[in-house]
């Protein structure tokens, strides 16, 4: 009898949640809902053996974890390219049409929250994860279970992964801040930070109290469910019980996209949640596959970012910072002001020429905005507000950290500190080494590195791997303890196993970014091979060139750099490439390939992987440097350009033959 009543209550409450959160159509009153939920809590307390995984009481929180576990995304969670103007949107549309596609677009509100991946097995939620670096995220299941708009059980017993955004409503933020103000606690500055901070709680009761919400907007593998369009994927996810944004709209051309943007700009401030733009996606899935991806973004989608909010404040000073390459950057010190929901106290001024061109003086009233709603920047000074007490800007001539004479190279706008021993350069280099795209040492952020540097625990990269020797001292520092220090030391130890490209990027070789590091690692296989390479060999690697080759040789010719690398070897840092193994194939080795059209037996990503594992490189556009263009069904303008330039062309049968895939 009790079990039957529990089943009835779960059915009533789950249906009420679905109608309220997903359909925005409440079917019972709040009083009725609370009465049913209270009865369910009482019955489950008396009969804990009858608590079901999909019980709405599991939304209440209570689980406490020790740490966030790392999880791998089987399908990478890519970010979107940004556009900021109508002309950029039209250019996006034109690029798609050049591929002989007449697109329909799905327009969606870009929710200012936190991306999430939800994994279900047989209809039950088994894992929720953050985006992380796109490949590795963090398991946040215990907190996501507290979000009522995210179903614990779907309407169908299906294995599926969906993706969306976790956010906080504006009204919820106001209520939380009112309560925190009465308790003399610091206020949460904006909805996005509040949502992210709530998800980062180890105690799920805190997340439950924050009343987070969600919208689901992406099915990574729609073809597995015989779904042909993004709009059908949205409908399917709604049918499964997910909350879908009611403002989504399918439009037929770029003109309708622009109209949608203007409509949503007008109601932006009236929405219950923050948005910072509009996402535009090609609707047809086969068209999406045809367009493919860059290294970072899908080519079939983009995000239009709203013009940033501008506010006025006073420029009280200009100070200078030193980057890891020695570059000197002037920064505005501002009277604190709230811009787009967060307090801004500083903003980069980029370089001397920028300050002079804007005629900035210390004491000016200036307008501030966040570029892309993220990075604060000074737009202009308000000359009419000058009082005569402002001070002229004067560029410094010596490094603010080590007092070395600064150098401005001919043809450049930036000044540099050339002192390799400058402490500021060392700190920035350490921060870069530990960063996500480099060695990805979780817990070793900017503030902690600065603390450790100032306490003289670390002064160079190799010292990071000797922090175990200082464990007793670290535990005694304010804000640290056994658990946090153990987690940090574990993360440091784990980073020793990273593939070579992470190390190359982490070393901070000038002009060698993350993508170039991957190319070098896959080509040379070991750091020793890279060190031993000559200029000619480096220049002949696709996408490297003379400037990068010179940077590499200069870096490894430095005895201090080599001494540090030898220490890293002694400390057992991996110096080998452990990515996909490249097969020596003369048809592909050191050649660049462009794919156009649709291949019958391979997806675009599968073809790229085959090319790369056979020693080739894929690029997005055809040029004189392109070695081969692989042509599938319905090729675009790249095919004609290849013909015009006399570039070698393979059809799919030739491609299979060359890579031994017949």
N, C-alpha and C positions, 0 to 999 in steps of 0.2 A: 504493500500500500504506500509506504514512504517512498520507495523507489519510483513508483508510478507518478506520485505527486511531484517529485524532483524532475522527472522527465517532462511533465506538463509545464512546470515553471520555467525550465530551460527553454522549451519551445516558445512559450509566450514572450519571454524577455529577449531571446535572440531575434525573434520576428520584430519585436518592438524596436530593437537596436537597428535592424536592417531598414525598417521603414523610416526611422528618425534620421539616422546618419547617412544612409546610402540614397534613399529615395526622397529625403527631405519632406516626408509626409507622415507626421506622428499619428498613430492609430489609438494610443491610450494616453491618459493624462499623466503628468509627472507624479501625482499622488499614487495613482494605480501602479506605475512602474516601481516607485519606491517601496510600496507595500509588497509586491511580488518578490522584489530583490531581497528585502529584509526577511521574508519567509524562507527564501532559498538559503540565505546565509545561516539561518537558525537550524534548518533541517540538515545542512551539510556539517554544521558544527557538532550536531548530535550523531551523525552517521558519516564520518570522514571517509569511510571505505566506499561511499557512493559518489564521491566527488568526481565529475567527468572532466576530461581535458578541455571540452568546449563549453564548460559552464561559464556563464557571464560573471560569476564571482571571481574567476581567474583574472579578470580585468582590473581587480582591485589592488594588485601589487602585493608585495610582501617578500618576494624572493630577493635574497641578498647574495651577490657574487663577490669573489675575491679579486677578479681582474677580467678584462675584456679579452676573450680569446680571438686569435686571428682566424679568418676563414677565407677560402679562395673562391672567387667568382668563376664559374665554368665559362660563362660568357662575359667578357669584360664590361664593366659599367663605364662607358665613355661619356665625356662631357660634350657640350655643344659649342660650336663656334658662335661668336657674338657679332652682331651688326648693330650699328647705332644710327642709321639714317635710311631714308626712303630709297636713296640711290643704291645703297649697299644691298637692300632687299631686292631691288629690281635686277641687280647684277647676279644675285643668288638665283633668281628665277631664270635669267638668261642662260646661266651655266647649265641648268637642268634641261632647258629646251634644246641646247646644243647637242644633247645626247639623244635627240629625237624622242623626247618624252613630252607629252602634253599633260601637265600635272594637275591633279586635284590636291588641295592642301588641307590638312587638319590644323586649325588654329587653337592653341591652348594657352591659358593663363600660366605665366611662369611664377610659380609659388615660391616665396622667399622662405625656404625652410631647409630641411635636411633630407638628402636622398636616401632611400632605403630599398633593399632587396628583400622580398618575402618568398620563402620556399615552403611549398605544401607537398605532403605525401599522402595520397589517398584522401585528399580533401582536408587534412589537418595541418595546422601551422607547425612546422618543425624547426624553422630557423629564420631569423631576421638579421640583416647585416647592413652596416654602413657602406658607402661607396669606397672609402679608404683611398688608395691610389688607383682605383679602377680595376686592379687585379686582386689585391688583398684588402679585405675590409675587416671590421670588428663585429663580433657576435653581440647583438643587442636584444636578443629574443626576450629576455626577462623584462625589459622595459616596454618593448613593443606590445607585449601581451596586455599591457594596461590601457592601450588605446582602443576605445570602444568601436571606432569606425573600421578597425582592422579585424576581420572575422577570425576566430580561432578555428572554425570549421566552415568549409565552403558548402554551397548548395549541391555540389556534385563531388563524388569521390574521385578526384583527379590529381595526378602529379603535375605540379606547375610552379613556375617562378614568375612573379610579377614585380614591377618596380614602380615606385612613386615617391611622394614627398610627405614627410612628417612636418607639421607646422603647429604654431600656436595662434589662436584667435586674438585679435586686438582687445576684445572685451576681457578675455581671460588674463591677458597681461596686465590690464588695468586693475583687475580684482587682486591679482597676486601682489602687485606693487603697493596697493592700498594697505594690504595686510602687512607687508614687509616694512612699510613706512611707520605703521603703528608700533612695530616691534623694533624700530631703530636699526633695521637691516638695510644693506645697500640694495638699491633698486635694480631690477633687470632692465637693461637699456633698450632692447628691442625684441620683437617676436622671434626673429631668426636665432639670435644668440640664446634666448630663453629656451627655445626648442632644442637646440644643440646641447646646451648645458643639462637639460632634463634627461636627454637620452644618454648622457655620459655619467649618470648617477649609478653607483654600484647597488644602491638600495632602490628597488622598484617602487616602493611606496612613495618616494619623492616624485618619481615620474608620474605615478597615478594621480597625485595631488595637483600636478600641473595641467591636467585635462588636455593633453595633446590631441591633435586630430590628423587626418591624412586624406590625400587624394592619390589614387592609383592611375597611372597614365601610360604604362609601357609593358608590353609582352615581348620578351627578348626573342622568342622562337615561335612566332605565330604559325608558320607552315606546319609545325608538328601537330597542330590542331585543325589543319586544313582551312586556315584563315588566310584570305587573300588581300585584305586591306586593313589599315590601321584602325579605321572607324569600326570595322567588324570586330577587331580585337578589343576595342573599348567596350563595345556592346557585350561581348562574351564575358569580359572581366566584371562588368556590372551584374550580369546574370548570375555569376558565381558568388556575388555578395559584396563586392568591393565598392567603395565610395568613389564615384567618378565626378569630376567637376562639371556642373551643369552648363558652364559657359563655353565648353568646347563647341567648335563649329566647323563643319566641312564646307569649304569654299571652292570655287571653280577656277580662279585665276588670281594673279598677284594684285589686281585692282581691288578684289574683294578682301584680300589679306590686309591691304592698307586701310580699307574702310573699317574692318574689324579692330585694327589697332587703335584708330581714332575713337571708336566707340568705347573701348575699354579704358583708354586714357581718361576719358570723361568721367567714368564711374570708379576709377581706381581708389580714390579716398573713401568711397562709400562701401567698399567691400568689407566683409568681416575679417579679412586676413590680408597680409601684405603681399603684393606682387611687385616684381621689378622688371617685368617685360612680358613679351608674348613669344611662345614657341611655335614655329612653323614647321610642319612635317609633310613630306610627300606621302600621300595616302596609300598608293598602290605598293604592295610588298615586293612584287617583282621589279618595279621601278627602283625601289630602295636598293635591292641587290645589284641592279645594273649600275647604279651610281656609286655604290661602295663606300669606302672610308679613307680618310687620311690616317696618319699615325695617331692622331688624337681624337678626330671628330668624324661623325657620319656626314657624308656629303649630301644626304637627302633631308637634312634638318638644320635649322639654325635658330638662334634666339635673338629676337629684337629687344634691345635694352632701352628702357625709357630714359629720356633725358634726365640727368641727375638734378636733384634738388639743390638750389644754391642759397646760401645764407651769408650774412655779413659778420665779420669779427675783426679784431685788431691784431696786426702783425707786431708782436712785442719784441721779437729778436730774430736773428738769423744765426744758426749754429751749423757746424760742419761735422760730417761723419766720414769715416774711412772704410771703404769696402775691402773685400778679400783680395782684389787685384791692385789695391792702393788707390783706387779712384776716389776723389774727394767730392762729396755731395753736399750742397747747401740745403738746409732744412728750415722751414718757417716754424717759429714758436708762436702759437696763437693763444689769444684769450679763449678758454674752453667754450665750445659752441656745439650744439646738437645738429648734426647733418644726417638726413635720411635715417634717423632713429638711433644714432650712436654719438657719443661725445668725441669731438675732434680737438686735439691739442697741438698736433704737429702735422705738417704736410711737406712733401718733397718739393724743392724748387729746381731740381734737376741740375742746373749748371749756371755759371756766371752769365753767359749770354742770355739765358732765359730771364734772369732777374733784371738785367739791363734793358732788354726789349720790353718788359712789362713796367719799367720805371718804378720798381718797388723801393720803398724806403721803410726803415724801422719806425714804427708808430703809425703806418698807414692803416686805414680801414680797407679791408680787402674782401672780395667775394670768394667763397669756398664752395666746392661741390665735391662729390665722390665720383671719380671716373668709373663708369660701369657700376655705379652705386657701391663701390668697394673702396677704392684708393682715394684718400683726400688729396685735392689739388687746389692751388690758388689760381683763380681765373684772371682777376684784374684788380688793380688798386682803384679806389674811388677818389679821384683827384680833387673833386669838389668838397671832400670832407677833410682836406688837409688844414692844419692849424698853423703851420710854420715851425712846429716843434719836432718834426720828423727828422731822423738822421739818415744821411746818405749811406748806401751800401758800399762796403769796401771788401774786395776779395782778399782772403788771407794768402800769405806767401809761404807759410811754414805749416807743416803737419800739426794738427791740434793734439795729436797723441805723442809723437816722438820729436817734434820740432825740426824734422828734416826739411830742407828746402823743397818746395813743390815744383814739379815740372809740367809744363803744358807742351805736348808734342805738336809739331807743325801740322796744320790741317785738322786738328782735333779741338773740341770745345771743352773737354774735361781736363782738370789738373790731377796729377798723380803723386802719391808718396812712393818713392822708389826704394825705401828702406825695407828690406825683407824681414828685418827684426822688429818692425813696428808692431806693438801689441794689438792695435786695432785690427790690422790685417790678419793677424794670427787668430783672433777671436772669430772674425767673419769666415775665415777658412775652416775653422773647426765646426762652426754652425753649418756651413755648406756640406762638409763631409758627413755629418750625422743626419742631414735632411732626408726627406722621404724619397726623392728621386735618386739620391746617392746611396749611402749605406743604410738608410732607413732605420736608425736606432731609436726605437720608441722610448720616450721618456727623457731623451737628451736634447731638449729644446734650447732656444736662445738664452732664456734667463738662467737655466741651469748651467749651460756652458760658460756664461759670463761669471757666474758664482764660482765655478770650479777653477776657472782661469785666475780670478782674483785671489782665490785661496791657494793658488799655486799647485793644485792637484794635476792640472793639465796645462801644457804650453804648446804642445804639438800633437799631431794625429796619433802617433804611437802611444802617447800617454793615456789615451782613451782606453786602450786595451791593458793598461796597468792599474786601472782604478780599483781593482780587487785589493791591491796592496794598501789602499787607503780606506777600506771599508769601515773600520772602527771610527775613523775621523768623520766619515760621511754621515754615519748614523747619528752623530752628536749635533749635526747642523740643524738649525731651526727649519722646520718644514719637511725634514727627511725622517726616515725611520727604517727599521729592519725590512719591512715589507717593500717599501718603495725602492730602497737601495738594492734589495735582492732582484726585484723586477728589472731595474736598470742594468744590473750586471748580467742578467740572463739575456736581455736584449742585445747587449754589447757582444756577448759570447756568440749568440746566434748570427750576428752580422758577419762573423768570420767566414761563414759558408756562402755568402752572396756570390753571384756570378761575376766574372771579371768586369763587365761593363759598369756595374755599380761602383767598383773601386776606381776605375779610370775616371768616371765622372766626379767621384768624391775627391780625387786628388786636386781638382781645381785647375787643370791645365787650361790656360787662356784659349778661348775660342772653341773649346771642345765641350759641346753640350751633351745632353743625355742621348740623343739620337746618334750623334757622331761616335759616342762612346760605344754604343751597341755595334755599329759598323766595324769599328776597330777591333773590338773583342771577338766578334765572329770571324773576322779575317785572320787575326794573328793567333788566336786561341790561348796564348799565354802572355803575361806582361813582359817576360823576358824577350819574347819574339818582337813585341812592339818596341821595346827599348833598343833592340839591336837593328831595327829597320833603318833604311837610309831614306833620304829626301825623295829620291826618284820613286821608290816603292810606295811611299806614303801618298805622293801626288797622284799616282796612277790608280789609287783606290777611288771608286766612284763616290762623289760627294765629299771628298776630303779637300783636295786642292792645296795650293802653295802656302797660303796663309796659315792654315791649320797644321800642315806638315812642318813648317818652321816653328810654330808654337810648341809642337811636340818635341822636336829635336832640342830646342833651347831649354825646355823644362827638364828633360832627362840629362842634359849636359851639366846641369847644376849639381854640384857635389852634395849640397845639403839635402836636395830632393832625393838623390840616390841613397844617401845615408838613411833617410827616413823610410824609403821603400825596403831597404835591407832589414831594418828593424821590424817592419810589418811582416816580412817573410819569417823572421825568427819567432814572431808572435803567432805564426800559423794562420795568417790571413790568406784566404784562397786567392790565388793569382791566375786561375784558369777559367776559361769560358765554359759554362755548364748549361748553355742554352741548347737549342736544337742543333744536332750534329750536322755539319755541312758535308755533303758527298762531293768528291772531286769529279765534276762533270764539265768537260771542255765546251759543251754546248752552252753552258750557263756561266762558267767561272769568270768573274770580274766583268760581267756584262750587265747593262741596265735594260729593264723591260717595262713596257707599258701595256696594260690590258684594256681592250675596248670591246664592247658588245657582250653578249651573254653566252657563256660556255655551257654546253649541255651536261657534261659529266662532273663539273667542278663549280663550286661557288667561287666568287672573287677571292675570298680569304684563303680558300684551299689552294687556289692557283698561286697566290702570292707566297704561301708557305712552301710549296713545291719549288718555286723559283729560288727562294732564299736558301733552302736546304740543299740545293744543287749548286750553290755558290754565286747566284745572281742577286740583283737588287731590283726592286720594283719602284717605279717613280710614277707620278701622277700625270705628267704632261709630256708630249713629244717634242724633242728638240734635236739638234744636230748631234748631241752627245748620246742620244738613245741608240741602243744596239739593236733591239728587236721589238716589234709591236706584235702582240698576240691578239688575233681577231676572232671574235665569236659571232653569234647571230646578231643582226641589226647593229653593226658597229656605228660609232659616232664620227665626229669630225676628226678624231685622232687618226683614223684609218686614212682619210684623204691627205692629212698632213704628212703621214708616213710615206705615202706614195709620192707626194711632192718633193720630199727630202731624199727619196731613194733609200729609205731605211728598210732593212730586212723584215719581212712579214711572215708570220707563221699562222696557219689556221689551227683548229683544235687538234686535228689528226697529227699535224707536225709537232705540236707541243707534246702530245702523248709519246710520240716516237722519240723525241729528243730527251725526254726525262724517263724513258723506259717504263711507261705506264700503259702500254697497249694491252 
